[in-house]
Amino acid sequence: MACAECTSGSIHTGTPVGKEITLGGLQSYVTGDETSQRIIVFGTDIFGWRLPNARILADEYAAKNFWVVVPDLFGGRELPRWTLTATEHTDKPTLKQRLLRPLLLFLFIPFLFRNTKASQSDKINGLLTHLRATRPDAKIGMVGFCWGGRYAITMNSLFDATVAAHPSLVKFPGEVQEIKKPVSFAVAETDKQFDAKRADETEALLRNRSFNDFEVVVYKGVDHGWTVRTDMTNPEKKAKRDQARDQVLNWFEKYLTVSST
């Protein structure tokens, strides 16, 4: 089940600069230099590929000479945005919040049944297979957030590198043991899904395997979902969001390297 922070947050302002296309059978938002041989697949949270926050963040990655693909992994049936305010933490919930919160369960449970691990993996694999076939010389990474963060872990071995930001529903230790390629974790210190303790356990597991191409960064003073749904009007929260953005960029700058010809 999702935590409250999985379904709460802010909508970011800005105008995405990319475009919508069909890629590998999936509707996708793409942004950046289409000829770039450094590609980032963006695994969204449960608010999906249309959320402005995701597109604006993808544009920021693209500005650093990556081509970024934000696929629709939910068949157009992502969680509606009204849930962001319905689950907002407050000491005195409004009447509207008290009425809407139970409704969220009726949306989220079918969402889980529609979007099983197998079906999500098939969609991501289909997109990746298409990209490998059409861009054989490209280096391809995946960054996943919350819901998508799980697949940056479970499908890590298929990419050249991945980043998992506050991943949800991760089966530990089994799914972490599947990691074979460079991986970076952005973790909230306090997070019901993947906290600082789980981050320490992950680091120990990988080191015990003599696996060295990883990093685990724990952020203090943030909530689950801060990398994509934080309040950008709060300077301190925005700074933490931007720090996580740069963590992703630095990781892919290091591992999505293309030989010059």
N, C-alpha and C positions, 0 to 999 in steps of 0.2 A: 504494500500500500504506500502511496505517496505521502511524504511529510507535508506539513502546512507550507513550508518554504518552497516545496516543489511546484506549488500552484499559486504563489503570490509574488508580488514584485511590481515594478514600474514599467510603463511603456516609454521608450526613449524617443526623443524628437530628432528629426533629421530626414533628409531625402535620399533614399538609396539610389545608387548610380548605375547598378547593373541591369540585367534584363532577364526575362523568363524564357526558357527554352525547354524542350524535351530531350533528355539525355539518358541513354541506357534504359529507356522505357519509363523514366520518372520525370515528372515536371520538376524543374530545378531553377533556382535563381543563380545566375552566374555573374561574376564580376572580376574585373582585372584584365590583364593582357592574355588574350586567348591563345597567343603563340608561346606563352611561357611554358617551359618544361618543368616547372615546379608547381604542382597542383595540390590544393588542400580540399579535401572533402569535409564538409561541415555537418556533423551530426547534431541536430537540434534537440532542445528539450521538448516537452510535450506540447508546447505552443506552436511548434512547427515552423515551416519554411517561410510563412507569410509574416511572422512577427517582425516588426520593424527593427527591433533590437538585434535580431540575428543578422539581418541584411546589412545594417549599419556596421556591425562588428566585422562581417565578411568583407565589406568595403575597406575597412582599415587594414585587414590582412592583405588585401589585393593591392593596396597602395605601396606595399613593400615588394612588388614584383612577383607576386604569386597569382595564379589563376585559381579562383575559389568557387566551389560548387556547393550549393545548399539544396539538397534534394528534398522533395516531399516524400517522406517515409511513411506517412499516415493516410495516403489516399484522399487527401483533402478533408480529413475528419480529425484534425487536431483539437485539443481542448480550446473552448471559446475563451476569449480574453476577459470576459466578465468575472471569471474565477479568480483573476488576479486581485480584485478588490474584495471578493466574497470571502477569501481566506486570509485577508490582511489581519495581522495580529493587532488586537486592541483590547483594552480592559473592559470596554463597554461596546460590544457589537451592536451595530444598528439593526433595526427591524429587517431591513433588506438583507443584511448579512446572515441573520438568523434563519431567514427563509431560504436563502440560496445555498447555504453550506450543505444541508442534506441532499440537495439536488446534485451537488458535485459528485457524490458517490454513485449516482445513477449514470453519470457521464464517464467516470473514471473506470469503473469495473468493466463496462463493455469495451472501453479503450484498451484495457489490458488483454481481453480476449481477442480483439481484432489484431493486436500488434504483438504477437508472440515473439519469443526470441528467434524461433526458426524463420518466421516470415520477415522479420526485420533484417536478419542476417542474409536472407536470400536477396532482398532488395539492395542492400549495400554491396553484396558480392556481385550482383548483376551490373550495378553501376561501375564498380571497380574493374570488372572484366571488360566492359566497354571502353573504359579509359585506357586500360593496358593495351587493348587491341588497336585503338586509334591513336594513342600516344606512346608508342613502344619505348621511346627514349626518355620519357618523363619520369621524374621522381614524384611519388604520390604519398601524401600523408593524410591522416585523419585526425581532426579534433572533435571531441564529443563533449556535450554539456548535459549534466543531469541524466536524463534518459539516454541520450546519445553517448554519454561518457562510458556507459557499460560496454558499448560496441567498440570503442577505442581500445578497450582491454581485450574483449573476446575475439576481435578480428585483427588484433595487432599484427599477427604474423603474416597477414596478407598485404600489409602496407609497408612502406619503407621506414616510416616512423609514425607514432601517434601521440596524442595528448588527451588525457582524461581529466576533465574539469568537474569537480564535485559529482562523481559518478553515482548513479542510483541503482539499486536492485542487484548489485554485484554479489555473486556467490563466492564467498571467500572460504578457503584459499583456492578452490578449484579453478575459477576463471582467471585469477591472477597468475596461476601456474602456466597458463597457456601463452603467456607473453614470451616472444622470441626476438622481437625487433626493438629498436630504441623507443622508450616510452617516458613521458613526463606526466606527473600528477600535480594538479592544483587542487588543494584540499582546504576546506574550512576547518578551523581548529575544533569547533563545536558543530557537529552535523550528524543527525540521526542515521544518515545513509552511509557516510564514509568520513570518519572524524580523524583527529590527530592520532588516536590509538591505532586505528586501522591503518593509517599511513605508516606508523612505525612498524607494524606487523608486515606490511607490504614490503617495506624497505629491507627488513630482516629476511623475508622469504627470498627476495631476489638476490640479496648478497649471499645467502646460503647456497644458491645455485651457481655462484661465481659469475653472475650476470652483472655487468657494469654499465651498460648503456641505458641508464635511467636516472631520473631525478624525482624527488618528492618535495614539494614546496607547500608548507602549511601556513595559511594566512590567519592571523588573529583579528578579531573584531569584525568578522564578516559572517553572513548567513549563507546557508546552502543556496546556490543559484546566483550568487553575487556577480559572477562574471558576465551574465547576460541580462539580469533583471534588477540590478541595483538602482537606487535612487541617484540619478546622475546630477541632480541639483545639490547634492551633499558633497562638498569638495573631498572629504576624507573617504567616502565610499567610492566616489569616482576614481580617486587615486588608486585604491585597491583593485578596482576593475581594470584600470589601465595597466597596472603592474602585471595582472594575470594575462592581459592581452600581449604584453611584451614577452612574457614567459613563453607563450605559444610561438611568437615570431622568432625568438632567439633559438628555440628548439628546432624549428624547421629550417632556419638559416644554417644551422649546424648539420642537419641530417638530410635535408633535401637538396643536396649539392649535385649539380650537373656539370660534367666535364665540358670544358670549352673546346670548340673544334677550330 
